[in-house]
Amino acid sequence: MKAKKDSLIPQSSALLQADIDRLFGQRLTITEDELCQALGISRVYSWMLRRKGKLKFSRQGKNVKFTKAHVLDYLNVCESDAQREVA
């Protein structure tokens, strides 16, 4: 799973912001399927991250939704974890 986690780390904050803006467009939230496709992870891995508290989310009824802040927080955690592993 380490290789999958490393692939989620953005190369630069400008690239990250552009990708996130493109993903969300004018919407306030995205679905779990959209998040998984954008990050290249499975729904099971997404569920694991949510269960461990690493990926914040909200619910609209039974549907899981993610805000831009949720996604950015998760990516920042991935980036700082990777930096700690390198150091």
BELZIRA-V922238 format. One record per run of one state. SS is the DSSP state (H for helix, E for strand, - for the rest). FROM is the first residue (numbers start at 1). TO is the last residue. If there is no record, write none. Layout:
SS|FROM|TO ; SS|FROM|TO
This chain:
-|1|1 ; H|2|7 ; -|8|12 ; H|13|24 ; -|25|28 ; E|29|31 ; H|32|39 ; -|40|42 ; H|43|52 ; -|53|57 ; E|58|60 ; -|61|62 ; E|63|67 ; H|68|86 ; -|87|87
